[in-house]
Amino acid sequence: MRYIVVFAQQEICYAVGFDNSTDAVDFLFWGYEEYELLPYGIYEVLTGEVALYEHRGERTSEVDESVIRQKALDYMKAAIQKTMG
């Protein structure tokens, strides 16, 4: 997992990991188009950089980068704990 997407659905924030950026962007694009997800952005695990999501050139939310970063780090911690047993 190299990229973690952060999004909201029914006002609850979630994160999901992906191995490549194309799949991460596709997830946010189609989630917004088809499943009423509210995309926040993508956290890149190796660099710690956050890319705010824009749908067709426009931001979908006004969430701060720190929220995306924190949710992504929480997701990574939970994933590590799960694999460690």
C-alpha positions in Angstrom: 0.0 0.0 0.0 1.5 3.2 -1.1 -1.5 5.6 -1.4 -4.3 6.1 1.1 -7.4 7.8 0.0 -9.5 9.7 2.5 -13.2 10.4 1.9 -16.5 10.8 3.7 -19.8 8.9 3.3 -22.8 10.1 5.2 -20.6 12.5 7.2 -18.3 9.7 8.4 -14.6 9.9 7.4 -13.0 6.7 6.0 -9.6 5.7 4.5 -8.7 3.0 2.1 -5.2 1.9 0.8 -4.1 1.4 -2.8 -0.9 0.3 -4.4 -0.9 2.8 -7.2 -2.1 6.3 -7.7 -4.3 5.5 -10.7 -6.4 3.2 -8.7 -6.6 5.7 -5.9 -7.8 8.5 -8.2 -10.2 6.2 -10.0 -11.7 5.2 -6.6 -12.3 8.8 -5.6 -13.6 9.7 -9.1 -16.1 6.9 -9.4 -17.0 7.1 -5.7 -18.0 10.7 -6.2 -19.8 10.1 -9.5 -21.7 6.9 -8.6 -21.7 6.3 -4.8 -22.2 9.7 -3.2 -18.7 9.6 -1.6 -17.2 13.0 -0.7 -13.5 12.7 -1.7 -11.0 14.6 0.5 -7.7 13.6 -0.9 -4.8 11.2 -1.2 -2.0 10.6 1.2 1.3 9.3 -0.3 2.8 6.9 2.3 6.5 7.2 1.2 6.7 10.9 1.1 4.0 12.0 3.5 2.5 14.4 0.9 -1.2 15.1 0.6 -2.9 15.8 -2.7 -6.3 17.4 -2.3 -8.9 15.9 -4.6 -10.4 17.9 -7.4 -13.2 16.5 -9.4 -13.2 17.9 -12.9 -11.0 20.8 -11.8 -13.0 21.7 -8.7 -12.5 20.9 -5.0 -15.1 18.6 -3.6 -14.5 19.6 0.0 -12.9 22.2 2.2 -11.1 19.8 4.5 -7.7 20.7 5.7 -4.6 18.6 4.7 -4.0 17.8 8.3 -7.3 16.0 8.5 -6.3 13.9 5.5 -2.9 13.2 6.9 -4.2 12.2 10.4 -6.9 9.9 9.0 -4.4 8.2 6.7 -1.9 7.7 9.6 -4.7 6.3 11.8 -5.5 3.9 8.9 -1.9 2.8 8.6 -1.6 2.2 12.4 -4.8 0.1 12.4 -3.5 -1.9 9.4 -0.2 -2.6 11.0 -1.9 -3.7 14.3 -4.2 -6.0 12.4 -1.3 -7.7 10.6 0.7 -8.0 13.8 -2.2 -9.8 15.5 
